[in-house]
Amino acid sequence: MLLTEYDEQRHIASEKEASREEGMKDGLEMGLKEGLKAGLRKAAINLFKRGMSIEEAAIICEEDAGLVRKWYEEWKCSINISKDSPIL
């Protein structure tokens, strides 16, 4: 009986470890994807600052033009907010 309980506990512990490792792997992959998107967004904004169109930035960044358009609109909005906000 004790051996069976020990085996069950060992099995549960190994399942927990496998689940933890899988969660870490998933988290790492998600973090890398988010980091890549943030880098592409920054690159697209730099291209906008240099006068490139949304379509040109989308081609260079190899991203969907709709997503790049969203980044452009967010960037333009942030410029307007920073120009209108009072200096503290």
Secondary structure, DSSP 8 states (H G I E B T S, - for coil): -HHHHHHHHHHHHHHHHHHHHHHHHHHHHHHHHHHHHHHHHHHHHHHHHTT--HHHHHHHHT--HHHHHHHHHHHHHHHHHHHHS---
